[in-house]
Amino acid sequence: MAESITGRIHSLESFGAVDGPGVRFVVFMQGCPLRCRFCHNPDTWATRDGEEISAAALVQKILGYKNFIKKGGVTLSGGEPLLQPAFAAEVLRLCRENGLHTAVDTSGCIPLKTAKPVIDAADMLLLDIKDIDTEDAKNLTGRGNEDALEILRYCEQIGRRVWIRHVLLPGYTLQAEKLERLAAFLSGFTCIEKVELLPFHKMGEYKWEELGEAYTLADTPVPTLEEVEAAREIIRRHGLSLHQ
């Protein structure tokens, strides 16, 4: 069955240290329906680019690193892994069958009815909440936040382990009032283990230029250390654990 389920991947990272607990094999999957203004991997957007591979062949590659990642695991990232649900779920199933911990790094922008098999097959989610306000999320990424919040509620229902990710973008999400509301909302979920605040950076700006895409944040400053610490303090004050 796994031989017949294929998907498209952008690239592989054999020793990832920032995509879940421990040292991890990271699969960057191809295709994403969002157009986040701060995206540093716009080359993952196009669904027909990348390399086509079967789930079985991909997992065979991963198993070559099993001794190195046995205390960490495998993370499906992107792009958007939930955009290829059958492929993602089969990769996760095979990894778990081989004793590997699995995680999915997702924006949650896919409806739950489509995403559910992937969530059910994963050990944990790294869920990126783009903005607590759905209209602002739409302005920032092209889509609202309803699907992501529904996925979070489903994770709470089934007891799926979740780490939240949130980009601190000056002029957009880096606002004390927004962060207070985000933290208050997240504090109501027992499935959330950690919150990771990601300061905006421009390391992917050159990719936008290479793709002929307009980069609208060229004049947006990166957050100061003081701004980041103030944001972290808001999260702490609401009883949430921060990812270091």
KEMARSE-972067 format. One record per residue: z, y negated, x negated of N, C-alpha, C, O, CB in turn; residue number from 1. Coordinates in pm, whole numbers, plus 50000, padded with zeros to 5 digits. Glycine has a CB too. Layout:
# KEMARSE-972067
ATOM     nZ     nY     nX    caZ    caY    caX     cZ     cY     cX     oZ     oY     oX    cbZ    cbY    cbX  pos
ATOM      Z      Y      X      Z      Y      X      Z      Y      X      Z      Y      X      Z      Y      X  NUM
...
# end
This chain:
# KEMARSE-972067
ATOM     nZ     nY     nX    caZ    caY    caX     cZ     cY     cX     oZ     oY     oX    cbZ    cbY    cbX  pos
ATOM  50000  50122  49917  50000  50000  50000  50000  49875  49914  49926  49780  49941  50121  49999  50094    1
ATOM  50086  49875  49808  50095  49756  49723  49964  49727  49652  49935  49611  49621  50205  49774  49621    2
ATOM  49885  49832  49626  49757  49812  49560  49661  49732  49648  49574  49661  49597  49695  49946  49522    3
ATOM  49677  49746  49779  49583  49679  49869  49628  49540  49909  49550  49464  49966  49564  49762  49993    4
ATOM  49754  49505  49879  49803  49371  49911  49785  49282  49790  49850  49301  49687  49953  49374  49955    5
ATOM  49698  49185  49803  49671  49095  49691  49711  48953  49725  49725  48916  49842  49522  49101  49652    6
ATOM  49729  48875  49621  49762  48734  49639  49706  48655  49522  49644  48711  49432  49913  48712  49651    7
ATOM  49728  48526  49525  49677  48440  49418  49795  48375  49346  49883  48317  49409  49580  48332  49473    8
ATOM  49795  48387  49214  49901  48326  49134  49843  48220  49041  49728  48229  48999  49977  48434  49053    9
ATOM  49924  48122  49011  49882  48013  48923  49914  48046  48777  49829  48032  48689  49951  47881  48963   10
ATOM  50039  48091  48753  50082  48121  48617  50212  48200  48621  50274  48216  48726  50099  47991  48534   11
ATOM  50252  48248  48503  50374  48328  48489  50460  48271  48377  50409  48223  48276  50341  48477  48462   12
ATOM  50591  48277  48397  50685  48236  48291  50783  48351  48272  50856  48388  48365  50761  48102  48328   13
ATOM  50785  48407  48154  50862  48530  48133  51010  48506  48106  51091  48598  48124  50804  48606  48018   14
ATOM  51049  48385  48065  51190  48359  48034  51234  48227  48096  51269  48133  48024  51212  48357  47880   15
ATOM  51233  48220  48228  51275  48099  48298  51426  48087  48302  51496  48186  48324  51219  48096  48438   16
ATOM  51477  47966  48280  51622  47946  48277  51671  47849  48384  51790  47821  48391  51664  47896  48142   17
ATOM  51580  47796  48467  51621  47694  48565  51580  47730  48708  51583  47644  48796  51560  47560  48528   18
ATOM  51543  47854  48731  51491  47894  48862  51574  48005  48924  51520  48106  48970  51347  47938  48851   19
ATOM  51705  47985  48926  51796  48086  48981  51893  48132  48874  51886  48088  48760  51717  48204  49037   20
ATOM  51984  48221  48912  52087  48266  48817  52032  48352  48704  51950  48441  48727  52193  48343  48890   21
ATOM  52078  48325  48582  52040  48405  48467  51898  48378  48418  51831  48287  48465  52053  48548  48501   22
ATOM  51856  48458  48322  51718  48449  48270  51626  48519  48369  51654  48630  48413  51706  48514  48127   23
ATOM  51515  48451  48404  51432  48503  48512  51284  48503  48475  51236  48420  48397  51454  48420  48637   24
ATOM  51214  48599  48532  51068  48601  48528  51021  48520  48648  51053  48553  48762  51010  48750  48530   25
ATOM  50945  48413  48622  50904  48324  48730  50755  48339  48757  50673  48327  48666  50938  48177  48696   26
ATOM  50723  48364  48883  50583  48373  48927  50550  48245  49002  50604  48220  49110  50560  48500  49017   27
ATOM  50461  48165  48946  50416  48043  49013  50294  48080  49097  50186  48108  49044  50382  47929  48910   28
ATOM  50311  48079  49227  50205  48121  49316  50112  48004  49349  50152  47888  49347  50263  48180  49444   29
ATOM  49989  48039  49380  49887  47937  49402  49881  47898  49549  49891  47983  49638  49751  47988  49356   30
ATOM  49863  47769  49574  49847  47718  49708  49971  47651  49763  50081  47707  49754  49806  47829  49799   31
ATOM  49955  47532  49819  50067  47462  49882  50013  47367  49988  49918  47293  49961  50151  47384  49776   32
ATOM  50072  47368  50109  50025  47280  50215  50082  47138  50204  50033  47047  50272  50060  47338  50348   33
ATOM  50184  47119  50121  50244  46987  50105  50167  46905  50001  50095  46959  49917  50391  46999  50065   34
ATOM  50186  46774  50009  50130  46683  49909  50241  46586  49867  50232  46465  49890  50005  46606  49965   35
ATOM  50345  46642  49807  50460  46563  49767  50419  46455  49667  50349  46484  49570  50570  46652  49708   36
ATOM  50462  46334  49691  50426  46223  49602  50474  46248  49459  50411  46203  49363  50483  46093  49654   37
ATOM  50586  46320  49446  50645  46342  49313  50607  46477  49253  50663  46515  49150  50795  46331  49322   38
ATOM  50515  46548  49313  50479  46683  49265  50434  46679  49119  50352  46597  49080  50367  46743  49353   39
ATOM  50491  46771  49038  50449  46778  48898  50357  46897  48873  50320  46924  48758  50570  46786  48807   40
ATOM  50319  46968  48981  50224  47079  48968  50113  47068  49074  50090  47164  49148  50297  47215  48981   41
ATOM  50043  46954  49082  49936  46942  49182  49823  47041  49161  49743  47065  49251  49880  46802  49182   42
ATOM  49817  47099  49041  49715  47201  49013  49743  47332  49086  49661  47423  49082  49707  47226  48864   43
ATOM  49859  47342  49153  49889  47462  49232  49849  47445  49379  49863  47540  49457  50037  47496  49223   44
ATOM  49800  47328  49417  49774  47302  49559  49662  47388  49618  49679  47450  49722  49740  47156  49577   45
ATOM  49548  47391  49551  49428  47455  49607  49449  47605  49627  49484  47676  49532  49307  47430  49516   46
ATOM  49429  47652  49748  49459  47791  49781  49361  47890  49719  49393  48007  49704  49460  47810  49929   47
ATOM  49241  47844  49683  49141  47937  49630  49135  47939  49477  49057  48014  49419  49005  47901  49684   48
ATOM  49218  47859  49413  49223  47860  49267  49318  47971  49220  49367  48050  49301  49269  47722  49212   49
ATOM  49341  47976  49092  49434  48075  49037  49371  48212  49020  49249  48229  49033  49554  48086  49125   50
ATOM  49456  48310  48991  49412  48447  48965  49451  48538  49081  49565  48535  49127  49474  48500  48834   51
ATOM  49357  48617  49129  49389  48714  49233  49444  48840  49167  49388  48888  49068  49264  48747  49320   52
ATOM  49552  48893  49222  49618  49010  49164  49687  49089  49275  49728  49031  49375  49719  48969  49054   53
ATOM  49698  49218  49258  49769  49299  49358  49919  49291  49333  49962  49262  49221  49721  49446  49355   54
ATOM  49996  49315  49436  50142  49314  49423  50187  49417  49320  50275  49390  49239  50208  49342  49559   55
ATOM  50126  49535  49324  50164  49641  49230  50135  49601  49086  50218  49625  48998  50090  49771  49263   56
ATOM  50020  49541  49061  49983  49501  48925  50075  49391  48875  50114  49390  48758  49837  49454  48920   57
ATOM  50110  49299  48962  50201  49191  48923  50338  49247  48886  50396  49207  48784  50214  49088  49036   58
ATOM  50389  49336  48966  50522  49391  48939  50520  49475  48811  50620  49480  48739  50570  49477  49058   59
ATOM  50410  49539  48781  50400  49613  48654  50412  49516  48536  50476  49549  48436  50265  49690  48646   60
ATOM  50353  49399  48548  50368  49298  48443  50515  49258  48429  50568  49248  48319  50281  49173  48474   61
ATOM  50579  49236  48544  50719  49194  48544  50809  49299  48480  50899  49267  48403  50765  49166  48687   62
ATOM  50783  49426  48513  50867  49534  48462  50861  49548  48310  50950  49608  48249  50827  49665  48526   63
ATOM  50758  49493  48250  50750  49493  48104  50860  49409  48041  50887  49421  47922  50615  49443  48060   64
ATOM  50922  49322  48121  51029  49234  48073  51165  49271  48132  51260  49194  48123  50997  49089  48106   65
ATOM  51174  49388  48193  51295  49424  48267  51421  49416  48181  51525  49370  48228  51281  49564  48323   66
ATOM  51414  49461  48057  51533  49459  47971  51583  49318  47944  51702  49297  47920  51503  49528  47841   67
ATOM  51492  49221  47947  51528  49083  47917  51581  49010  48040  51657  48914  48027  51408  49009  47862   68
ATOM  51542  49054  48159  51579  48982  48281  51674  49061  48371  51700  49022  48484  51454  48946  48359   69
ATOM  51725  49174  48320  51807  49260  48406  51935  49193  48453  51990  49231  48556  51841  49387  48333   70
ATOM  51985  49092  48379  52103  49018  48424  52065  48891  48497  52151  48817  48544  52192  48984  48305   71
ATOM  51936  48866  48508  51884  48753  48584  51802  48806  48700  51857  48851  48801  51799  48659  48494   72
ATOM  51670  48800  48686  51587  48855  48792  51449  48792  48797  51397  48745  48696  51653  48837  48925   73
ATOM  51391  48793  48916  51255  48744  48939  51259  48634  49044  51326  48647  49147  51161  48859  48984   74
ATOM  51188  48525  49018  51179  48415  49114  51033  48389  49148  50950  48373  49059  51245  48287  49059   75
ATOM  51003  48385  49276  50870  48343  49322  50876  48194  49348  50956  48148  49429  50825  48422  49451   76
ATOM  50791  48119  49278  50789  47974  49292  50646  47932  49324  50567  48014  49371  50840  47903  49161   77
ATOM  50612  47809  49299  50476  47768  49334  50440  47632  49281  50489  47582  49180  50459  47768  49482   78
ATOM  50346  47575  49360  50294  47621  49488  50402  47649  49590  50517  47607  49576  50211  47743  49469   79
ATOM  50361  47721  49693  50452  47758  49800  50443  47908  49827  50344  47953  49885  50422  47679  49929   80
ATOM  50542  47986  49785  50537  48132  49803  50523  48175  49949  50459  48277  49977  50661  48193  49746   81
ATOM  50582  48099  50041  50577  48139  50182  50437  48126  50242  50413  48171  50354  50674  48056  50262   82
ATOM  50346  48063  50168  50208  48050  50216  50133  48183  50205  50028  48201  50267  50134  47940  50136   83
ATOM  50187  48277  50125  50129  48411  50111  50237  48513  50147  50285  48585  50059  50074  48434  49964   84
ATOM  50275  48521  50273  50393  48599  50311  50383  48749  50285  50479  48809  50237  50422  48578  50455   85
ATOM  50268  48811  50316  50256  48955  50296  50265  48990  50147  50335  49084  50109  50123  49007  50355   86
ATOM  50196  48914  50066  50196  48936  49921  50336  48912  49863  50386  48994  49786  50094  48844  49851   87
ATOM  50397  48800  49901  50531  48766  49848  50632  48872  49888  50712  48916  49805  50576  48628  49899   88
ATOM  50631  48913  50014  50728  49013  50061  50711  49146  49988  50810  49212  49957  50713  49034  50211   89
ATOM  50586  49185  49960  50563  49312  49890  50608  49304  49744  50664  49400  49692  50415  49350  49897   90
ATOM  50583  49192  49679  50630  49174  49541  50783  49182  49537  50839  49249  49450  50582  49038  49483   91
ATOM  50848  49115  49630  50994  49118  49636  51045  49260  49660  51141  49305  49597  51046  49024  49745   92
ATOM  50980  49331  49753  51022  49468  49784  51014  49557  49661  51106  49634  49633  50936  49525  49897   93
ATOM  50904  49547  49589  50885  49631  49471  50984  49594  49360  51034  49681  49289  50742  49618  49419   94
ATOM  51012  49465  49345  51109  49422  49244  51248  49477  49276  51316  49529  49188  51113  49269  49235   95
ATOM  51289  49465  49401  51421  49515  49440  51426  49667  49428  51529  49724  49393  51455  49471  49584   96
ATOM  51314  49732  49458  51306  49878  49444  51329  49921  49299  51376  50032  49272  51169  49928  49494   97
ATOM  51296  49831  49208  51313  49858  49066  51440  49795  49009  51454  49780  48888  51193  49808  48989   98
ATOM  51531  49758  49098  51662  49711  49056  51668  49569  49005  51761  49533  48933  51712  49798  48952   99
ATOM  51571  49486  49041  51568  49348  48996  51613  49253  49107  51570  49266  49222  51428  49310  48949  100
ATOM  51698  49158  49072  51741  49054  49165  51622  48963  49194  51543  48934  49105  51862  48972  49107  101
ATOM  51611  48918  49319  51495  48838  49358  51535  48707  49424  51635  48699  49495  51406  48916  49453  102
ATOM  51455  48604  49397  51477  48472  49457  51342  48412  49495  51240  48444  49436  51553  48378  49360  103
ATOM  51344  48325  49595  51225  48253  49637  51254  48104  49631  51346  48056  49697  51179  48295  49780  104
ATOM  51177  48033  49552  51188  47887  49540  51087  47827  49636  50966  47836  49613  51163  47839  49392  105
ATOM  51135  47765  49743  51047  47722  49852  51084  47586  49907  51200  47544  49902  51049  47823  49963  106
ATOM  50984  47518  49960  51007  47393  50031  51044  47420  50177  51085  47329  50250  50883  47302  50024  107
ATOM  51029  47546  50220  51058  47580  50359  50962  47516  50458  50998  47493  50574  51198  47538  50392  108
ATOM  50841  47486  50413  50746  47414  50499  50663  47506  50588  50571  47459  50656  50653  47330  50413  109
ATOM  50693  47634  50589  50620  47732  50668  50707  47774  50787  50827  47795  50768  50579  47857  50581  110
ATOM  50651  47786  50907  50732  47826  51022  50809  47955  50999  50760  48047  50933  50645  47840  51144  111
ATOM  50929  47963  51054  51016  48077  51033  50950  48209  51073  50968  48309  51004  51144  48059  51110  112
ATOM  50876  48210  51182  50815  48335  51228  50721  48393  51122  50702  48515  51115  50739  48312  51360  113
ATOM  50661  48306  51041  50574  48351  50931  50656  48383  50807  50627  48479  50736  50469  48245  50900  114
ATOM  50757  48301  50781  50836  48313  50658  50939  48424  50662  50985  48470  50557  50904  48184  50629  115
ATOM  50978  48468  50780  51090  48561  50798  51080  48687  50712  51181  48723  50651  51099  48600  50941  116
ATOM  50965  48756  50703  50959  48878  50620  50991  48851  50473  51049  48936  50406  50822  48941  50631  117
ATOM  50955  48734  50424  50982  48699  50284  51131  48672  50266  51192  48720  50170  50898  48576  50241  118
ATOM  51189  48596  50357  51332  48566  50349  51414  48694  50358  51511  48711  50284  51373  48469  50461  119
ATOM  51375  48782  50448  51447  48909  50464  51439  48996  50339  51530  49073  50311  51391  48985  50585  120
ATOM  51330  48984  50264  51309  49068  50146  51375  49013  50020  51387  49085  49921  51162  49087  50122  121
ATOM  51416  48886  50022  51471  48821  49903  51623  48831  49898  51689  48840  50002  51428  48675  49898  122
ATOM  51678  48829  49777  51823  48825  49761  51878  48684  49786  51990  48668  49833  51863  48873  49622  123
ATOM  51797  48584  49753  51842  48447  49772  51724  48352  49781  51612  48385  49743  51935  48405  49658  124
ATOM  51752  48231  49834  51653  48126  49842  51698  48005  49761  51816  47970  49760  51628  48086  49988  125
ATOM  51603  47943  49692  51620  47810  49636  51541  47719  49728  51419  47711  49719  51571  47800  49483  126
ATOM  51611  47651  49818  51545  47577  49925  51545  47427  49895  51650  47365  49878  51616  47603  50060  127
ATOM  51426  47372  49887  51409  47230  49855  51405  47148  49983  51307  47152  50058  51279  47208  49772  128
ATOM  51513  47074  50008  51515  46982  50123  51457  46850  50075  51519  46780  49995  51661  46963  50181  129
ATOM  51339  46816  50122  51269  46698  50072  51335  46567  50114  51348  46475  50033  51126  46699  50120  130
ATOM  51377  46560  50240  51441  46439  50293  51517  46478  50418  51469  46561  50496  51336  46325  50323  131
ATOM  51633  46421  50439  51713  46453  50557  51650  46398  50684  51678  46449  50792  51855  46399  50541  132
ATOM  51565  46296  50672  51496  46237  50787  51354  46293  50795  51278  46282  50700  51493  46083  50778  133
ATOM  51320  46352  50907  51191  46420  50916  51072  46325  50902  50972  46362  50841  51181  46492  51047  134
ATOM  51081  46203  50957  50969  46109  50944  50952  46064  50799  50840  46047  50752  50990  45987  51034  135
ATOM  51064  46045  50729  51056  46008  50588  51004  46125  50505  50932  46105  50407  51193  45963  50536  136
ATOM  51041  46247  50544  50987  46365  50476  50836  46372  50493  50763  46408  50400  51053  46495  50531  137
ATOM  50790  46337  50611  50645  46338  50638  50574  46235  50551  50466  46261  50499  50618  46309  50788  138
ATOM  50634  46118  50537  50577  46014  50452  50575  46056  50305  50483  46021  50231  50654  45884  50467  139
ATOM  50676  46130  50264  50691  46170  50125  50607  46291  50088  50561  46302  49974  50835  46199  50097  140
ATOM  50586  46383  50184  50523  46511  50153  50403  46548  50239  50325  46636  50204  50624  46619  50165  141
ATOM  50389  46478  50352  50281  46513  50444  50328  46594  50563  50252  46613  50659  50175  46588  50372  142
ATOM  50453  46644  50558  50508  46723  50669  50654  46688  50691  50723  46643  50599  50493  46873  50642  143
ATOM  50701  46711  50814  50841  46688  50845  50929  46799  50791  50881  46892  50726  50859  46675  50994  144
ATOM  51060  46789  50817  51156  46885  50761  51201  46993  50860  51289  47073  50827  51277  46812  50710  145
ATOM  51142  46997  50979  51192  47089  51082  51189  47235  51041  51284  47309  51066  51112  47072  51208  146
ATOM  51080  47277  50977  51069  47418  50938  51173  47453  50832  51233  47561  50836  50927  47449  50886  147
ATOM  51194  47363  50737  51293  47389  50632  51433  47403  50689  51509  47490  50648  51290  47277  50527  148
ATOM  51467  47317  50784  51601  47323  50843  51617  47448  50931  51726  47504  50939  51628  47198  50926  149
ATOM  51509  47490  50995  51515  47614  51074  51536  47734  50981  51612  47825  51014  51386  47632  51159  150
ATOM  51470  47734  50867  51488  47842  50770  51631  47843  50718  51689  47950  50701  51388  47827  50653  151
ATOM  51687  47726  50693  51826  47720  50647  51920  47776  50753  52013  47850  50720  51865  47574  50614  152
ATOM  51897  47743  50877  51982  47796  50985  51967  47948  50995  52065  48018  51024  51944  47730  51121  153
ATOM  51847  47999  50972  51828  48144  50974  51904  48210  50858  51964  48316  50876  51678  48179  50966  154
ATOM  51902  48148  50742  51977  48201  50628  52126  48205  50659  52196  48298  50619  51951  48116  50501  155
ATOM  52175  48106  50729  52316  48105  50769  52344  48221  50864  52447  48287  50855  52352  47970  50837  156
ATOM  52250  48244  50955  52266  48350  51055  52272  48489  50991  52351  48573  51034  52151  48345  51155  157
ATOM  52190  48513  50890  52184  48646  50830  52268  48657  50702  52275  48763  50641  52040  48682  50799  158
ATOM  52330  48547  50663  52413  48549  50543  52335  48554  50413  52381  48611  50314  52505  48666  50549  159
ATOM  52216  48495  50414  52135  48493  50292  52185  48384  50199  52210  48271  50240  51985  48471  50326  160
ATOM  52200  48419  50074  52248  48327  49971  52146  48214  49949  52027  48240  49937  52275  48403  49838  161
ATOM  52194  48088  49943  52104  47972  49930  52156  47875  49824  52275  47844  49819  52089  47900  50065  162
ATOM  52064  47828  49740  52088  47711  49656  51994  47602  49709  51875  47626  49729  52062  47741  49502  163
ATOM  52048  47484  49732  51968  47372  49780  51920  47290  49662  51995  47265  49567  52049  47284  49877  164
ATOM  51794  47249  49668  51738  47156  49570  51696  47028  49640  51646  47031  49753  51618  47220  49494  165
ATOM  51717  46915  49573  51684  46786  49634  51646  46688  49523  51723  46664  49431  51803  46731  49718  166
ATOM  51526  46631  49534  51477  46536  49434  51532  46397  49462  51523  46347  49575  51323  46534  49431  167
ATOM  51588  46335  49359  51639  46198  49370  51527  46102  49331  51496  46085  49214  51766  46176  49278  168
ATOM  51467  46041  49433  51352  45953  49412  51387  45809  49450  51406  45781  49569  51230  46002  49494  169
ATOM  51397  45718  49353  51429  45578  49384  51334  45520  49488  51212  45537  49481  51424  45494  49256  170
ATOM  51394  45450  49585  51314  45390  49691  51287  45483  49807  51236  45440  49911  51186  45342  49636  171
ATOM  51319  45610  49791  51295  45709  49895  51425  45786  49925  51497  45749  50017  51183  45807  49852  172
ATOM  51454  45890  49849  51573  45972  49877  51698  45926  49804  51809  45962  49843  51545  46114  49841  173
ATOM  51681  45847  49701  51797  45802  49623  51860  45680  49690  51848  45567  49642  51756  45767  49476  174
ATOM  51927  45707  49802  51997  45604  49879  52131  45663  49922  52136  45775  49974  51912  45557  50003  175
ATOM  52237  45589  49901  52371  45641  49929  52384  45686  50074  52443  45791  50101  52476  45535  49899  176
ATOM  52330  45608  50167  52344  45642  50309  52273  45773  50341  52325  45856  50416  52287  45529  50397  177
ATOM  52154  45793  50285  52080  45918  50306  52155  46036  50245  52166  46143  50306  51938  45907  50247  178
ATOM  52205  46016  50124  52275  46124  50057  52404  46162  50128  52442  46278  50130  52305  46085  49914  179
ATOM  52470  46064  50187  52591  46091  50265  52556  46180  50385  52627  46276  50413  52657  45959  50313  180
ATOM  52448  46148  50454  52409  46227  50571  52360  46365  50531  52386  46463  50600  52300  46155  50649  181
ATOM  52288  46373  50419  52243  46503  50371  52363  46591  50336  52369  46707  50377  52151  46486  50248  182
ATOM  52457  46535  50262  52574  46612  50221  52658  46655  50340  52707  46768  50345  52660  46530  50124  183
ATOM  52674  46566  50438  52751  46600  50558  52684  46714  50633  52752  46804  50683  52765  46476  50650  184
ATOM  52552  46712  50640  52477  46818  50708  52492  46950  50633  52521  47053  50695  52328  46780  50720  185
ATOM  52473  46948  50503  52479  47071  50424  52618  47132  50421  52632  47254  50409  52433  47043  50283  186
ATOM  52720  47049  50431  52857  47100  50423  52893  47191  50539  52995  47261  50533  52954  46985  50418  187
ATOM  52812  47193  50643  52838  47278  50758  52785  47420  50743  52797  47501  50835  52779  47217  50880  188
ATOM  52725  47453  50626  52664  47585  50607  52743  47665  50503  52763  47620  50390  52517  47571  50563  189
ATOM  52788  47782  50543  52861  47868  50450  52769  47944  50355  52814  47994  50252  52947  47967  50526  190
ATOM  52640  47952  50389  52545  48026  50304  52506  47948  50179  52452  48006  50084  52419  48060  50383  191
ATOM  52533  47818  50177  52496  47734  50063  52599  47748  49951  52716  47713  49968  52482  47586  50106  192
ATOM  52555  47799  49838  52645  47816  49723  52646  47694  49632  52751  47655  49582  52604  47937  49644  193
ATOM  52530  47635  49612  52518  47523  49519  52414  47423  49568  52323  47458  49644  52482  47572  49378  194
ATOM  52429  47299  49522  52330  47195  49545  52284  47146  49409  52366  47110  49324  52387  47077  49633  195
ATOM  52154  47143  49388  52098  47095  49262  52023  46965  49287  51923  46963  49360  52004  47201  49198  196
ATOM  52070  46857  49227  52004  46727  49239  51908  46711  49122  51949  46718  49006  52108  46611  49244  197
ATOM  51782  46688  49152  51677  46682  49051  51628  46538  49036  51557  46489  49123  51561  46776  49087  198
ATOM  51662  46470  48928  51614  46333  48907  51461  46330  48898  51400  46411  48828  51676  46273  48779  199
ATOM  51401  46237  48969  51256  46217  48964  51210  46194  48820  51275  46124  48743  51214  46099  49053  200
ATOM  51095  46256  48786  51034  46232  48655  50882  46223  48674  50830  46256  48781  51072  46344  48552  201
ATOM  50814  46180  48569  50669  46159  48578  50591  46252  48486  50479  46221  48445  50635  46015  48546  202
ATOM  50650  46366  48452  50585  46455  48356  50454  46515  48407  50372  46562  48327  50679  46566  48319  203
ATOM  50434  46513  48538  50310  46568  48591  50206  46464  48627  50102  46496  48685  50340  46650  48711  204
ATOM  50233  46338  48593  50141  46230  48633  50001  46252  48579  49902  46226  48648  50195  46096  48585  205
ATOM  49990  46301  48455  49859  46320  48394  49774  46421  48472  49652  46412  48473  49875  46367  48249  206
ATOM  49842  46518  48538  49768  46618  48616  49699  46554  48736  49587  46591  48771  49862  46730  48662  207
ATOM  49767  46457  48798  49706  46385  48910  49578  46316  48863  49476  46319  48932  49805  46283  48970  208
ATOM  49586  46253  48747  49470  46183  48693  49356  46281  48665  49240  46252  48696  49507  46107  48565  209
ATOM  49390  46396  48607  49288  46496  48576  49220  46549  48701  49102  46583  48699  49349  46611  48497  210
ATOM  49297  46556  48812  49243  46607  48939  49176  46498  49021  49119  46526  49127  49353  46672  49020  211
ATOM  49181  46374  48974  49121  46263  49047  49200  46223  49170  49145  46167  49265  48982  46298  49087  212
ATOM  49331  46252  49169  49418  46219  49282  49494  46090  49252  49529  46062  49138  49518  46334  49310  213
ATOM  49517  46012  49357  49589  45886  49341  49739  45912  49330  49799  45970  49420  49560  45791  49459  214
ATOM  49799  45871  49220  49942  45889  49197  50013  45761  49240  50001  45657  49176  49972  45922  49046  215
ATOM  50087  45770  49351  50142  45649  49414  50277  45606  49355  50331  45503  49394  50157  45671  49562  216
ATOM  50331  45685  49263  50464  45654  49209  50459  45603  49065  50560  45608  48994  50553  45777  49216  217
ATOM  50344  45555  49023  50329  45509  48885  50428  45399  48850  50474  45390  48736  50187  45460  48861  218
ATOM  50461  45314  48947  50552  45203  48921  50696  45233  48962  50782  45145  48954  50504  45080  48993  219
ATOM  50722  45354  49005  50858  45392  49046  50940  45431  48924  50897  45517  48847  50855  45509  49149  220
ATOM  51056  45371  48904  51137  45404  48786  51206  45539  48803  51228  45585  48915  51241  45295  48761  221
ATOM  51239  45602  48692  51321  45723  48699  51465  45680  48723  51502  45569  48685  51308  45811  48568  222
ATOM  51547  45764  48786  51686  45726  48813  51765  45707  48684  51741  45775  48584  51753  45832  48901  223
ATOM  51859  45614  48688  51948  45595  48574  52056  45704  48577  52076  45770  48679  52012  45453  48576  224
ATOM  52123  45721  48466  52232  45818  48459  52342  45781  48557  52405  45869  48617  52288  45826  48316  225
ATOM  52365  45650  48574  52468  45604  48667  52431  45636  48811  52517  45674  48890  52491  45454  48651  226
ATOM  52303  45621  48845  52257  45652  48981  52269  45801  49010  52309  45841  49119  52112  45606  49001  227
ATOM  52234  45882  48911  52244  46027  48929  52389  46068  48947  52420  46151  49033  52182  46102  48809  228
ATOM  52479  46013  48868  52620  46049  48878  52678  46004  49011  52760  46075  49069  52699  45988  48763  229
ATOM  52636  45888  49061  52683  45841  49192  52637  45936  49302  52711  45964  49395  52633  45697  49220  230
ATOM  52514  45985  49291  52462  46081  49388  52541  46212  49382  52573  46270  49485  52312  46108  49363  231
ATOM  52570  46256  49263  52646  46380  49245  52787  46366  49304  52840  46461  49360  52654  46417  49096  232
ATOM  52845  46250  49290  52979  46227  49343  52981  46236  49496  53077  46285  49554  53032  46090  49297  233
ATOM  52875  46190  49559  52865  46201  49705  52864  46348  49747  52932  46387  49841  52737  46129  49758  234
ATOM  52787  46427  49675  52780  46571  49706  52917  46635  49687  52962  46713  49772  52676  46641  49616  235
ATOM  52983  46603  49578  53117  46659  49552  53216  46621  49661  53297  46703  49704  53169  46612  49416  236
ATOM  53209  46498  49704  53306  46447  49802  53299  46522  49934  53396  46526  50010  53281  46298  49826  237
ATOM  53186  46582  49961  53169  46659  50085  53200  46808  50064  53170  46890  50150  53027  46643  50138  238
ATOM  53261  46840  49951  53307  46976  49927  53200  47074  49884  53222  47195  49890  53370  47026  50046  239
ATOM  53084  47023  49842  52975  47110  49798  52979  47129  49648  53016  47038  49574  52840  47052  49841  240
ATOM  52940  47247  49602  52936  47276  49459  52802  47232  49402  52697  47257  49460  52959  47425  49433  241
ATOM  52808  47166  49288  52687  47119  49222  52640  47220  49120  52720  47282  49049  52712  46983  49155  242
ATOM  52509  47237  49112  52449  47320  49009  52444  47240  48880  52388  47131  48878  52307  47370  49051  243
ATOM  52501  47293  48774  52506  47218  48648  52378  47234  48570  52364  47178  48461  52624  47265  48562  244
# end
